[in-house]
Every structure is written in C-alpha cells, then in structure tokens.
Amino acid sequence: SAPNVARVHVVLEIPTDALKIEKQGGKLQTQVNVLGIASAPDQSISARFSDVVKREFENQQELDQWKQTPLHYEKEFKIVPGQYRLSVVFTSGGTSSGKAEAPLAVDPYFRGEFAISGIALGSQIRPAANLGLEVSLTGEAAPLIAGDRQIVPAGSNSFAKPESAYCYFEVYSTRPAEPASVHPRILDRTTGAVKWDGGSAKVGPAADGSAVIPVGLSL
C-alpha cells in the first residue's frame, strides 16, 4: 500500500525588531506576511503555505512589552514522503525582513507499522486546559498535547543551561490498546557517548479509535 501523507510542523521565532510598526486609527499595528515552499530536488514545488498575521497595540508601552520576546509562529502542512528543501520567507511593511531554509527529510510510514515521529523540542509547557490561549498565531497548527500538558515547540534546537527543556513525539503503535515503552537518551553528537539517560518508561495506551500515542518528556 502507499505510504501515508506526513504532517510537517513548522516553528519560527521572528525577531520583533525586524517588523515594521505603523500607526492606524490611533493604534499601533504590525503585519507579517509569511510564505513557505517545500521544493523537491528538481526544484519543483511539492507544497506551499502562506499567512497574513496581524497584531495591534493600544499604546507604546504595550508594544514595548510585546517586543521583549520573539514573535512565535507555528504552521502545519501535509506532504508526501521524500527529500525536500524548505524555505520560509517573512516580510513586514512591504519589505523583505528575513528568510529561513532547512533540508526536510520525510520518511515513508505505512499504516499498521510500528514507528515513531520526528522529535519536537521546546522550553515551555502549559496546561492543556488552556488550549486556545495563543496556541499559534494562525490556529492552523495542531497543538502538541501529551496527557494534561501542551508542549510549545521552539524555533531553535539550542537551549541555554538555565532553561528547561522538553520533547514531544508520537508513537504509532500496532497494538494501540496496550502501552508502549520508551527509553530517551541524549548522545554527544561527535563521539556518540551517552550524556544523559532518562531510563525506560511506559507511555500510552492510545486514545480510543487512534493508533497514535503522544509522548511529552522533560529532559
């Protein structure tokens, strides 16, 4: 049978200093236009998405407070398995503000096989009960929820030592009514030496009617 279409979760942390602020109707406003393109090796476009994100502020103090952290953007799109180049461009005020590019490798997955998704990293969690409060800028990215916690994915895989770190992934089980076992480890990229061992733990089982076991762990 043909492999399933994959879900790709895109996360950007856009520097707020790069955004143009305009005053309209007595309020301060900014608008960000986002365009993402996944290109195949032959340069053909295999998937694309676009968004227009707006933010409005009552006064300069509210704007200054908002600009203390990057603009968090999430988007999810579907694509068939393959090797791609993902490019995301954002503009503000009609001028090009920034571009991010990365290779995108989507492995095939056949329904009924035991498999694991890619791993999303984040430094923030929030109660899943708060779902809907700033899930994403567009509301078009599925929240990463495991149990009663929502992991907020980060736009970078680098974390400062004082920061907390979490990971989220999904286990696709052949026996969803039974729990699965996971054993997370962090390895040195160069030597392969184990730098942290989280031990073995049971997760799941999957929710009724699903073969997916969502997993969220503290690192």
C-alpha positions in Angstrom: 0.0 0.0 0.0 1.1 3.6 -0.5 2.7 5.4 2.4 0.7 7.9 4.4 0.9 11.7 3.8 3.0 13.2 6.6 2.2 16.2 8.8 5.1 18.8 9.0 5.0 21.2 11.9 6.9 24.5 11.2 8.0 26.8 14.0 9.6 30.2 13.6 10.8 32.7 16.2 10.8 36.0 14.3 12.8 38.9 15.8 10.3 41.7 16.6 12.9 44.4 15.8 12.7 43.3 12.2 9.0 44.1 11.9 7.6 47.5 10.7 5.3 49.2 13.1 2.6 51.6 11.7 0.0 53.8 13.3 -3.5 53.4 12.0 -6.8 54.6 13.6 -4.9 55.7 16.7 -3.4 52.3 17.3 0.0 50.8 16.6 -0.1 47.8 14.2 2.2 45.4 12.5 1.5 42.9 9.8 3.7 39.9 8.9 3.3 38.1 5.6 4.7 34.5 5.6 5.3 32.3 2.6 6.7 28.7 2.9 7.7 26.5 0.0 8.9 22.9 0.1 10.9 22.2 -3.1 11.9 18.8 -4.5 15.5 18.1 -5.8 14.3 19.0 -9.3 13.2 22.4 -7.9 9.5 21.7 -8.4 7.2 22.9 -5.7 5.7 20.0 -3.7 3.9 22.0 -1.0 3.4 25.6 -0.1 1.6 27.7 2.5 1.0 31.4 3.2 -0.3 33.5 6.1 -1.0 37.1 7.0 -0.5 37.7 10.7 -1.6 41.0 12.3 -1.0 42.4 15.7 -2.5 45.6 17.2 -1.4 47.6 20.3 -3.2 50.2 22.3 -0.1 52.2 23.2 3.7 52.3 23.1 4.0 50.6 26.5 2.0 47.6 25.3 4.1 47.4 22.1 7.4 47.6 24.1 6.4 44.8 26.3 5.4 42.6 23.3 8.7 43.3 21.7 10.7 41.8 24.6 10.3 38.3 23.1 10.4 37.0 19.5 7.2 36.5 17.6 6.3 32.8 17.9 4.8 31.4 14.7 3.5 27.8 14.1 2.2 26.2 10.9 1.4 22.7 9.9 1.2 21.4 6.3 0.9 18.0 4.6 3.4 16.4 2.2 4.1 13.0 0.7 7.4 11.3 1.8 10.6 12.4 0.1 13.6 14.7 0.3 12.9 18.5 0.1 14.3 21.9 0.8 12.0 24.1 3.0 12.2 27.8 2.6 10.2 30.2 4.7 10.2 34.0 3.9 8.5 36.6 6.1 8.0 40.3 5.2 6.7 43.3 7.1 5.7 46.6 5.7 6.3 45.6 2.1 10.0 44.9 2.5 11.8 41.6 2.9 12.6 41.0 6.6 14.0 37.5 6.8 14.3 34.0 5.4 14.9 30.6 6.9 15.9 27.5 5.0 16.5 23.9 6.0 16.6 20.4 4.5 13.4 18.4 5.0 13.5 14.6 5.0 10.1 12.9 5.3 10.4 9.2 5.8 7.6 6.9 4.5 5.2 5.4 7.0 2.8 2.6 6.2 -0.3 2.3 8.3 -0.2 -0.7 10.7 3.6 -0.5 11.2 5.3 0.3 14.5 7.0 3.7 14.1 8.0 6.9 15.8 7.6 10.5 14.6 10.2 13.2 14.5 11.1 14.9 17.8 9.9 18.4 18.7 11.9 20.3 21.3 10.7 23.2 23.5 11.4 25.1 26.6 7.8 25.8 27.6 4.8 23.8 28.7 1.3 24.9 29.7 -1.7 23.1 31.0 -3.7 21.5 28.1 -6.8 23.0 29.8 -5.6 26.4 28.5 -5.8 25.2 24.9 -6.9 28.0 22.7 -4.9 30.7 24.5 -2.2 31.6 22.0 -1.9 28.0 20.5 -0.4 29.7 17.5 -0.7 32.9 15.6 -3.0 31.3 12.9 -4.7 28.5 14.7 -3.7 26.2 11.8 -1.0 24.1 13.7 -2.2 21.2 15.8 -1.2 21.7 19.4 1.4 19.2 20.8 -0.5 17.7 23.7 0.6 14.7 25.8 -1.7 13.9 28.8 -2.6 17.1 30.5 0.3 19.1 29.2 0.9 21.1 26.0 4.5 21.4 24.8 5.2 24.6 23.0 7.8 23.8 20.3 10.8 26.1 20.0 12.1 27.7 16.8 15.7 26.5 17.7 17.3 23.3 18.9 19.7 25.3 21.1 19.0 25.9 24.8 20.8 27.8 27.5 21.9 25.8 30.5 19.4 27.5 32.9 16.5 26.8 30.6 14.1 23.9 31.0 13.9 21.5 28.0 11.1 19.3 26.9 10.5 17.0 23.9 7.4 15.8 22.2 7.0 12.9 19.8 4.3 10.4 18.7 4.5 6.6 18.8 2.5 4.8 16.0 1.6 1.5 17.6 0.5 -1.8 16.1 -1.3 -2.5 19.4 -2.8 0.8 20.4 -4.8 -0.6 23.3 -1.6 -1.5 25.0 1.1 0.8 26.4 4.4 1.3 24.7 7.9 1.6 26.2 10.3 4.4 25.6 13.9 5.0 26.6 15.2 8.5 25.9 18.9 9.3 25.8 21.0 12.3 24.8 24.2 11.5 23.0 27.3 13.5 22.2 27.0 14.5 18.6 30.7 13.9 17.9 31.6 10.8 20.0 28.2 9.2 20.5 28.8 9.0 24.2 25.7 9.0 26.4 25.4 12.4 28.2 22.0 11.8 29.8 19.9 8.7 30.2 16.2 9.1 31.0 15.6 5.4 31.7 12.8 3.2 30.4 9.2 4.3 30.9 5.7 3.1 29.9 3.5 5.5 27.8 0.0 5.2 26.5 -2.1 3.4 25.5 -3.6 5.4 22.6 -6.9 7.1 22.8 -9.9 5.1 21.6 -10.0 4.8 17.8 -6.4 6.0 17.4 -3.1 4.2 16.8 -1.1 7.3 17.9 0.4 7.6 21.4 1.5 11.2 22.1 4.6 11.4 24.4 5.9 14.5 26.3 9.0 14.3 28.4 11.2 16.6 30.5 14.9 16.4 29.6 
